[in-house]
Each structure stands twice: as structure tokens, then as C-alpha cells.
Amino acid sequence: MRNIATLEEMKTLVGQEVAVSPWFDITQERINQFADATGDHQWIHTDIERARRESPFGGPIAHGFMTIALVPAMLESAVTMVDMKMGVNYGLNKVRLPAPVPAGSRVRARLTIQRIDDIEGGAQVEWGVVIEREGGDKPVCVAELLMRRY
């Protein structure tokens, strides 16, 4: 866990990887729960037998949006911004999903502070997020997360 005491300290870290999250288990149960929450029950995610037979991935994979949805939890599990009273997700830029996340995988995020802009009452932080799969040869998600911290 990386503790960043102040916004001023955070600004000195621009351009640096500041933390790596712990591993997150991507179980079939978790994939099914995401499918239920979003209504996205496409067979490549939820039909294990069909996915084994027909999918180019050899089995079920996590939803791309599920991988993206884990970003806030990954950030929170890796970084504490001590002087922050409230943080708000402001959006994402340049999101790519270059590799699948098979059920049974573990993923984690590498977090880089790319830019910080002052805003009224706080700052907007642009995080570079690279999510990797344990044993994978390329990232499963690359994105820029915009967060407002107050």
C-alpha cells in the first residue's frame, strides 16, 4: 500500500509508477455476478460448455467492462491519499482491452500518475492504468483514469 500524504507530494510523483495493486481473482462466480448485475449474459462469459467448444479463447472470459469496473477497487487497494476527503471518478480516456481474461485468472493494476491539474476545491488526477493477467504476455486493459480528488 502506497501512502501519499498530501496533494503536493502527489504532484512530485507525476510520471512515475506509484503502486501495484494486489491480485484480484476472476472466478466464474464473479463473472456470473457481473453478468447478472449488467444483464450481459453473452455465452462467451456465462456458458462454460459452449465457451469451451466454440470460443476462440478455449473457455469463458470476463467481460471487458468487468475488467474496467475493477479499476477503482484496484486503485483503492494500492494507494491511500491521506489528505483527500472525497474522490470522484470523472471518466476514462483511451481504454483498450488487448487480451482476454479467462475465468480462473488473477489480475492486478500498475498505477502511474500521468498528470495533475488544479481544479476548484481540489485536483484532477490522470492515472495511467495497466492491468496485467498473471502469466499473461500482454496487458488485458490499458486506460487513462480521470479522478477528481477533493
C-alpha positions as protocol buffer text, in pm:
chain_id: "A"
residue {
  index: 1
  type: MET
  ca { x: 0 y: 0 z: 0 }
}
residue {
  index: 2
  type: ARG
  ca { x: 139 y: 338 z: -104 }
}
residue {
  index: 3
  type: ASN
  ca { x: 53 y: 627 z: 128 }
}
residue {
  index: 4
  type: ILE
  ca { x: 59 y: 973 z: -29 }
}
residue {
  index: 5
  type: ALA
  ca { x: 30 y: 1233 z: 246 }
}
residue {
  index: 6
  type: THR
  ca { x: -57 y: 1547 z: 50 }
}
residue {
  index: 7
  type: LEU
  ca { x: -152 y: 1676 z: -291 }
}
residue {
  index: 8
  type: GLU
  ca { x: 186 y: 1850 z: -301 }
}
residue {
  index: 9
  type: GLU
  ca { x: 362 y: 1515 z: -252 }
}
residue {
  index: 10
  type: MET
  ca { x: 140 y: 1362 z: -519 }
}
residue {
  index: 11
  type: LYS
  ca { x: 248 y: 1630 z: -767 }
}
residue {
  index: 12
  type: THR
  ca { x: 612 y: 1525 z: -719 }
}
residue {
  index: 13
  type: LEU
  ca { x: 519 y: 1176 z: -839 }
}
residue {
  index: 14
  type: VAL
  ca { x: 388 y: 1276 z: -1184 }
}
residue {
  index: 15
  type: GLY
  ca { x: 537 y: 1049 z: -1447 }
}
residue {
  index: 16
  type: GLN
  ca { x: 612 y: 769 z: -1201 }
}
residue {
  index: 17
  type: GLU
  ca { x: 456 y: 430 z: -1135 }
}
residue {
  index: 18
  type: VAL
  ca { x: 346 y: 476 z: -777 }
}
residue {
  index: 19
  type: ALA
  ca { x: 179 y: 147 z: -690 }
}
residue {
  index: 20
  type: VAL
  ca { x: 85 y: -203 z: -796 }
}
residue {
  index: 21
  type: SER
  ca { x: -243 y: -343 z: -667 }
}
residue {
  index: 22
  type: PRO
  ca { x: -277 y: -685 z: -509 }
}
residue {
  index: 23
  type: TRP
  ca { x: -400 y: -967 z: -730 }
}
residue {
  index: 24
  type: PHE
  ca { x: -776 y: -994 z: -789 }
}
residue {
  index: 25
  type: ASP
  ca { x: -928 y: -1337 z: -854 }
}
residue {
  index: 26
  type: ILE
  ca { x: -1151 y: -1356 z: -1160 }
}
residue {
  index: 27
  type: THR
  ca { x: -1369 y: -1654 z: -1079 }
}
residue {
  index: 28
  type: GLN
  ca { x: -1657 y: -1783 z: -1286 }
}
residue {
  index: 29
  type: GLU
  ca { x: -1885 y: -1688 z: -997 }
}
residue {
  index: 30
  type: ARG
  ca { x: -1762 y: -1327 z: -1015 }
}
residue {
  index: 31
  type: ILE
  ca { x: -1815 y: -1322 z: -1393 }
}
residue {
  index: 32
  type: ASN
  ca { x: -2170 y: -1457 z: -1346 }
}
residue {
  index: 33
  type: GLN
  ca { x: -2244 y: -1194 z: -1080 }
}
residue {
  index: 34
  type: PHE
  ca { x: -2127 y: -920 z: -1318 }
}
residue {
  index: 35
  type: ALA
  ca { x: -2348 y: -1069 z: -1592 }
}
residue {
  index: 36
  type: ASP
  ca { x: -2645 y: -1061 z: -1354 }
}
residue {
  index: 37
  type: ALA
  ca { x: -2571 y: -704 z: -1244 }
}
residue {
  index: 38
  type: THR
  ca { x: -2542 y: -574 z: -1602 }
}
residue {
  index: 39
  type: GLY
  ca { x: -2778 y: -802 z: -1793 }
}
residue {
  index: 40
  type: ASP
  ca { x: -2492 y: -908 z: -2022 }
}
residue {
  index: 41
  type: HIS
  ca { x: -2524 y: -1286 z: -2036 }
}
residue {
  index: 42
  type: GLN
  ca { x: -2340 y: -1342 z: -2366 }
}
residue {
  index: 43
  type: TRP
  ca { x: -2240 y: -1709 z: -2384 }
}
residue {
  index: 44
  type: ILE
  ca { x: -1864 y: -1638 z: -2404 }
}
residue {
  index: 45
  type: HIS
  ca { x: -1892 y: -1521 z: -2042 }
}
residue {
  index: 46
  type: THR
  ca { x: -2152 y: -1745 z: -1882 }
}
residue {
  index: 47
  type: ASP
  ca { x: -2198 y: -2069 z: -2077 }
}
residue {
  index: 48
  type: ILE
  ca { x: -1893 y: -2273 z: -1974 }
}
residue {
  index: 49
  type: GLU
  ca { x: -1951 y: -2572 z: -2202 }
}
residue {
  index: 50
  type: ARG
  ca { x: -2033 y: -2368 z: -2510 }
}
residue {
  index: 51
  type: ALA
  ca { x: -1738 y: -2139 z: -2448 }
}
residue {
  index: 52
  type: ARG
  ca { x: -1509 y: -2444 z: -2427 }
}
residue {
  index: 53
  type: ARG
  ca { x: -1648 y: -2577 z: -2757 }
}
residue {
  index: 54
  type: GLU
  ca { x: -1695 y: -2262 z: -2964 }
}
residue {
  index: 55
  type: SER
  ca { x: -1495 y: -1975 z: -2822 }
}
residue {
  index: 56
  type: PRO
  ca { x: -1154 y: -1890 z: -2967 }
}
residue {
  index: 57
  type: PHE
  ca { x: -1043 y: -1843 z: -2603 }
}
residue {
  index: 58
  type: GLY
  ca { x: -1094 y: -2207 z: -2501 }
}
residue {
  index: 59
  type: GLY
  ca { x: -1339 y: -2126 z: -2225 }
}
residue {
  index: 60
  type: PRO
  ca { x: -1534 y: -1844 z: -2065 }
}
residue {
  index: 61
  type: ILE
  ca { x: -1376 y: -1500 z: -2032 }
}
residue {
  index: 62
  type: ALA
  ca { x: -1456 y: -1198 z: -1816 }
}
residue {
  index: 63
  type: HIS
  ca { x: -1648 y: -910 z: -1966 }
}
residue {
  index: 64
  type: GLY
  ca { x: -1420 y: -628 z: -2078 }
}
residue {
  index: 65
  type: PHE
  ca { x: -1636 y: -387 z: -1881 }
}
residue {
  index: 66
  type: MET
  ca { x: -1591 y: -606 z: -1574 }
}
residue {
  index: 67
  type: THR
  ca { x: -1216 y: -561 z: -1601 }
}
residue {
  index: 68
  type: ILE
  ca { x: -1265 y: -185 z: -1633 }
}
residue {
  index: 69
  type: ALA
  ca { x: -1509 y: -182 z: -1339 }
}
residue {
  index: 70
  type: LEU
  ca { x: -1237 y: -325 z: -1113 }
}
residue {
  index: 71
  type: VAL
  ca { x: -1011 y: -21 z: -1162 }
}
residue {
  index: 72
  type: PRO
  ca { x: -1146 y: 184 z: -866 }
}
residue {
  index: 73
  type: ALA
  ca { x: -1108 y: -114 z: -628 }
}
residue {
  index: 74
  type: MET
  ca { x: -758 y: -177 z: -758 }
}
residue {
  index: 75
  type: LEU
  ca { x: -664 y: 187 z: -705 }
}
residue {
  index: 76
  type: GLU
  ca { x: -814 y: 191 z: -356 }
}
residue {
  index: 77
  type: SER
  ca { x: -633 y: -132 z: -262 }
}
residue {
  index: 78
  type: ALA
  ca { x: -297 y: 9 z: -371 }
}
residue {
  index: 79
  type: VAL
  ca { x: -294 y: 382 z: -285 }
}
residue {
  index: 80
  type: THR
  ca { x: -407 y: 588 z: 12 }
}
residue {
  index: 81
  type: MET
  ca { x: -431 y: 963 z: -40 }
}
residue {
  index: 82
  type: VAL
  ca { x: -421 y: 1070 z: 322 }
}
residue {
  index: 83
  type: ASP
  ca { x: -541 y: 1430 z: 290 }
}
residue {
  index: 84
  type: MET
  ca { x: -820 y: 1352 z: 42 }
}
residue {
  index: 85
  type: LYS
  ca { x: -1170 y: 1396 z: 182 }
}
residue {
  index: 86
  type: MET
  ca { x: -1353 y: 1264 z: -124 }
}
residue {
  index: 87
  type: GLY
  ca { x: -1267 y: 1119 z: -463 }
}
residue {
  index: 88
  type: VAL
  ca { x: -1492 y: 1103 z: -769 }
}
residue {
  index: 89
  type: ASN
  ca { x: -1441 y: 905 z: -1089 }
}
residue {
  index: 90
  type: TYR
  ca { x: -1454 y: 1163 z: -1368 }
}
residue {
  index: 91
  type: GLY
  ca { x: -1409 y: 937 z: -1669 }
}
residue {
  index: 92
  type: LEU
  ca { x: -1173 y: 731 z: -1880 }
}
residue {
  index: 93
  type: ASN
  ca { x: -960 y: 807 z: -2185 }
}
residue {
  index: 94
  type: LYS
  ca { x: -806 y: 575 z: -2442 }
}
residue {
  index: 95
  type: VAL
  ca { x: -938 y: 248 z: -2299 }
}
residue {
  index: 96
  type: ARG
  ca { x: -813 y: -66 z: -2473 }
}
residue {
  index: 97
  type: LEU
  ca { x: -863 y: -434 z: -2393 }
}
residue {
  index: 98
  type: PRO
  ca { x: -576 y: -604 z: -2579 }
}
residue {
  index: 99
  type: ALA
  ca { x: -610 y: -952 z: -2425 }
}
residue {
  index: 100
  type: PRO
  ca { x: -889 y: -1164 z: -2274 }
}
residue {
  index: 101
  type: VAL
  ca { x: -923 y: -1252 z: -1906 }
}
residue {
  index: 102
  type: PRO
  ca { x: -1011 y: -1623 z: -1882 }
}
residue {
  index: 103
  type: ALA
  ca { x: -1221 y: -1740 z: -1588 }
}
residue {
  index: 104
  type: GLY
  ca { x: -984 y: -1856 z: -1315 }
}
residue {
  index: 105
  type: SER
  ca { x: -729 y: -1582 z: -1385 }
}
residue {
  index: 106
  type: ARG
  ca { x: -577 y: -1330 z: -1149 }
}
residue {
  index: 107
  type: VAL
  ca { x: -528 y: -967 z: -1248 }
}
residue {
  index: 108
  type: ARG
  ca { x: -364 y: -662 z: -1094 }
}
residue {
  index: 109
  type: ALA
  ca { x: -311 y: -297 z: -1187 }
}
residue {
  index: 110
  type: ARG
  ca { x: 6 y: -95 z: -1228 }
}
residue {
  index: 111
  type: LEU
  ca { x: -72 y: 268 z: -1149 }
}
residue {
  index: 112
  type: THR
  ca { x: 115 y: 570 z: -1281 }
}
residue {
  index: 113
  type: ILE
  ca { x: 32 y: 934 z: -1212 }
}
residue {
  index: 114
  type: GLN
  ca { x: 39 y: 1091 z: -1559 }
}
residue {
  index: 115
  type: ARG
  ca { x: -88 y: 1441 z: -1491 }
}
residue {
  index: 116
  type: ILE
  ca { x: -239 y: 1656 z: -1216 }
}
residue {
  index: 117
  type: ASP
  ca { x: -440 y: 1970 z: -1283 }
}
residue {
  index: 118
  type: ASP
  ca { x: -568 y: 2203 z: -1013 }
}
residue {
  index: 119
  type: ILE
  ca { x: -947 y: 2246 z: -1004 }
}
residue {
  index: 120
  type: GLU
  ca { x: -1166 y: 2442 z: -769 }
}
residue {
  index: 121
  type: GLY
  ca { x: -1150 y: 2270 z: -430 }
}
residue {
  index: 122
  type: GLY
  ca { x: -901 y: 2004 z: -533 }
}
residue {
  index: 123
  type: ALA
  ca { x: -726 y: 1844 z: -827 }
}
residue {
  index: 124
  type: GLN
  ca { x: -795 y: 1628 z: -1129 }
}
residue {
  index: 125
  type: VAL
  ca { x: -556 y: 1334 z: -1146 }
}
residue {
  index: 126
  type: GLU
  ca { x: -493 y: 1138 z: -1464 }
}
residue {
  index: 127
  type: TRP
  ca { x: -385 y: 786 z: -1375 }
}
residue {
  index: 128
  type: GLY
  ca { x: -222 y: 554 z: -1624 }
}
residue {
  index: 129
  type: VAL
  ca { x: -365 y: 210 z: -1555 }
}
residue {
  index: 130
  type: VAL
  ca { x: -217 y: -109 z: -1696 }
}
residue {
  index: 131
  type: ILE
  ca { x: -396 y: -426 z: -1586 }
}
residue {
  index: 132
  type: GLU
  ca { x: -196 y: -742 z: -1628 }
}
residue {
  index: 133
  type: ARG
  ca { x: -300 y: -1106 z: -1604 }
}
residue {
  index: 134
  type: GLU
  ca { x: -82 y: -1340 z: -1403 }
}
residue {
  index: 135
  type: GLY
  ca { x: 117 y: -1541 z: -1656 }
}
residue {
  index: 136
  type: GLY
  ca { x: -7 y: -1330 z: -1948 }
}
residue {
  index: 137
  type: ASP
  ca { x: 223 y: -1198 z: -2215 }
}
residue {
  index: 138
  type: LYS
  ca { x: 43 y: -865 z: -2270 }
}
residue {
  index: 139
  type: PRO
  ca { x: -188 y: -634 z: -2072 }
}
residue {
  index: 140
  type: VAL
  ca { x: -558 y: -713 z: -2050 }
}
residue {
  index: 141
  type: CYS
  ca { x: -651 y: -345 z: -2013 }
}
residue {
  index: 142
  type: VAL
  ca { x: -472 y: -16 z: -2071 }
}
residue {
  index: 143
  type: ALA
  ca { x: -655 y: 304 z: -1978 }
}
residue {
  index: 144
  type: GLU
  ca { x: -629 y: 657 z: -1852 }
}
residue {
  index: 145
  type: LEU
  ca { x: -849 y: 710 z: -1546 }
}
residue {
  index: 146
  type: LEU
  ca { x: -955 y: 1064 z: -1463 }
}
residue {
  index: 147
  type: MET
  ca { x: -1022 y: 1115 z: -1095 }
}
residue {
  index: 148
  type: ARG
  ca { x: -1118 y: 1426 z: -910 }
}
residue {
  index: 149
  type: ARG
  ca { x: -991 y: 1448 z: -556 }
}
residue {
  index: 150
  type: TYR
  ca { x: -1121 y: 1698 z: -304 }
}
